[in-house]
């Protein structure tokens, strides 16, 4: 019995349904195993429980909202483009 584990942010019930359906369909096709054999576990992790680069995502988000730099990117926040 193959098990697929997804760790990510909180999702709506509808998005979880879509995610589980899609992952199961693709894995079944690729592995040649019937869809009925798959178990999918969705672990939701709030931003206060996830750190990237030594910084909690909750703190990174708060820092971005408080600064002039409001557009997040992989390494943190970035300044808004100004019009010339």
N, C-alpha and C positions, 0 to 999 in steps of 0.2 A: 504494500500500500504506500505509494509515494505521498510525501507531505511537502507542501509549499508553505513557507512562512514569510509573511510580509510584515516588516516593521516600518511604521510611518506615522504621519499626523492623523488626527481624528478625521473620520470621513462620515458622510451621511449614509444612512442605510441603503439608499439607492446606489451610491457610488461603490459601497462594499459589494453589493450584488453584481454590479458590472465588472468590478475588479476580479472577483472570484470566478465569475463565468468566463471572462476572457483568459485568465491565467490557466484555468482548467482546460479550456478548449485548445490553447496553444500547446501546453505541456502534453496533453493526450496525443495530439497530432505528431509532435516531435518525438515523443518517447514510444509511440505505438502501444500505449496502455489505455484501456477504456476509461472514459471520464468518471465513471462510477467508482473507480478505485482511488481517486485523488481526495486528499484532505487538505483544505486550505485554512491556515490560521492567520488571522489579522490581529496584530498587536499594535494598539494605538499608543502613541507616546506624546504627551503634552510637551510644549516647548520648554517648560521648566524642568523636564526630565532628560533633555538632550543637550549635549555640549558639542561644539565644533571649534577646533583650534583653541581649546581651553576656555571657551566662553559659552555660557548657556544661551540657547537660542532666544529664550525669553528676554535676557539682558541685551542681546544684540538687537532685537526688534525694538526694545525700549530706547536704546541708544540712538537708533536710526530715527525714531519718531521725535526725539528731543533735539536733534541736531539739524543744521541747515541741509545736510546731506540726507536726502530722503529716499533715494532709489537704491534698494539693496542689490548687491551682487555677491558672488561667491565669497569674497574676502571681507565682506561687511557692507558699509554704506558707500554711496558715491554721490558726488554733487550733481545737482540738476543742471542740464545744459542750459546755457543762457542764450538768448537771442541776440544776434549781432545787428 
